[in-house]
Amino acid sequence: MKCSYLGAAAALVLALAGCGGKAQYTVKGTVNGLNNAGLVLANGSDTVSVPAGATSFALAHQIDYGAVFNVTVQSQPAHMTCSVVNPTDSAGHTVEIDVVVNCTQNSYQLSGQFTGVTAKADGTARSVTLLNGSTGGSAVVSSTADGTGDFAFSTLVYDGQSYGVTVVPPDNGLSCTITNGSGVMHETAVSNLLLTCVPVSN
């Protein structure tokens, strides 16, 4: 039988079927934000290691028209988390398989405890503002009955990013210092910052 191929993707399946074969599809896609090594993607038992900086991937084994693929993250890259946006479908549902993998750097909270942040003698509340210069994040510590408590920055710090916390000099009769205020975030949240305040004359 002599086959005539039309060239259009939609006609390819019909042409191959007429020749007694099935269309083959490569399970592939795009990768966004991959800065670190270690990402391994899988479709069943078929796996591929995706190098740092890659913007695309392709699995070695093609699949037949109509076969279902399901791309998963078998191993996450170092210090990052990747997710598959459109992981599963059947081959041939679209002209090409184009899975999207998005990766983001892990991030963690910066927090600690405070002492000496009490209200004024007349009961007026006082507060102290902390700044993290590396991220632009801030935390406001408000006075409590015994002057102690916990605080946390609302802006997370990325894994591998340095942090440097300073105290905005208060003008409310307190003098404050920060301990353990600088370092590098690495694979876990930092919760050992200590803000210490003492009363001073206005």
N, C-alpha and C positions, 0 to 999 in steps of 0.2 A: 504494500500500500504506500502510495506517495503522499507525504504529509506537506501541507502548506501552512506555514506559521505566519500569523498576522502581525506579530511584533508587539501588539498591545498586551498589557499584563492580564487583562480579563480574558483574552483569547488563549493565553498560554496553557491554562488548565485543560481547556477543551482539546487543544492540539495534542498535548501530551497523552491525554486519555485516548484520543484516536490512534495514537502510535503505540498504545499498549502500556504506557508508563504513567507514573504519578508525578505531579509537580513536587519539587523539593524546596523547602524553605529553611533559611538560616535563622536561628533564634538569636537576635541581636538587638542592640538598642543604644541609647545615649546615656552618658554618665555626667552628672553635674556636681561640681564642688569636691572632687576627690583629690585631697592633698597628701594623703598618707598611704603607705603600702599596707597590704594585708587583706584587701577585699577579695572574697571568693564568691562568685555567683554560680547557681546551679539550676539546671532543668532536669529534675529527676537525678539520675546518676551521672549526667554529663555536667562537668564543672569547668570553670575558667577562672584563672587568677587575673585580676585587673590591676595593672601597675598604677602607682601614684601619678597623678597628672593626666591620666587617660580621660578622653571625652567620649569614648565609645567602647563597645565590647561585642564579641561574637562567639558563640559556642561552637565547638568543633563539629558536632554531629547535626546534620540537617534532619528535618522531620517532614513527613508526608503531608500532602494536602488533607485537611480535615482533622489531623492529629492535634490534640490539646497540649499546649505548653504551659508551664507554670514556673516562672523564674523566681527564685528565692535567694536571700542572702545567707550563704552557708557560713561565712566568717566575716566579721566586721573588720574594717581597717583600724589601725592603731589610733586611739584617741578620737575616733569618729563614729557616727552612726549613720548607716545608709538604709534607705527604704525604697521599695519598688512601687512605682505609681500604678502601673497597669500590668500586673504580673502574669495574668492568665487570659487565654483566648484560644481559638482554634486557628490553625494555619490556613490561610486562604480567605479568612474573614475580611482582611484588608489586603492590599496589594503586597505590602511588606510587613514583616514583624518589626515593630519599633517599640521596645520596652524602654521605660524611662526610670533611671536610678538616680535618686537625689541623696547627696551626702552632706552632712553638717558636722562641724567640730563639736565635740562634747563640751558642755558648760556646767559650771557648778556654782553653788551659792557661797557667798562670803558672809560670815556672821560671827558673833561673839557675845560677850557679856559686858555689863557696865556696873559701876559702883560709884556712889557719891552724888548721883543726880537726884537731888531732893528739891522740893519746892522752897520758895523763900519763906522767911519767918512769918510773913503775913498770909501764907497759904497760896501765894501766886505761883502757878506752875512755871517750870523752867525746862528748856530743851537745849540739846547740843547737836550740832550737825556735823556729820562725818562725810568726807569726800574720798572717792577712789579715783585717783588721777588717771589711771591707765584706761578706765572704761567710761569715765564721766558719771559713774553711778554715785548715789548718795544715800545716806541713812540718817533719819532724825530720831534721836533718843529723847524721850519725854520723861519727866520726873515721876517717880513713884514714891509711895509712902515711906519705904525704907531706903530709897535711893538705888536699888539694885534691880536687875532684870536682864533680858536678852534683847539683842537687836540683830537685824539682817539687812543686807543691801538688796534692793529689788532688782538691780541689774546683775545678771549672772556673769561670771568670768570664764572665758574659754580655756580649755585644757591647753597648757603650755604658755598661757599669757601671764605676764607679771601683774601684780597688783601693788598699789602703794596708797595706804589710807592715812589721811591727815585729819586733824581736828580744826574746824573753823573756830577761831578764838571767840568764845562766848562773851557777851557783854551783860551777863545777868548775875554776876557775883560768883561765878564758878571758874576755876582754872582746871583744864583737863589735858591729859596725855593719853596716848594710845600705845599699847604694847603688842608685839607680833603683827605690826601693821603692814609689813612688806614681805613679799615672797613670790613664788611662781605656782599657779594652780596646776595640780598634777593628779588626775584620775580620781579625785575625791574632793568633797566639799571641805572648805576651811572654816573651822568654827572656834578657833582659839584666840580671836582678837579680844583684847581687854581694854576697855575705856575706864580710866580712873579720874574722878573729879573731886576737888576739894573746894570749900568756900574761901573766897578772898574778899577783902574790903572793896566796896564799890568806889 
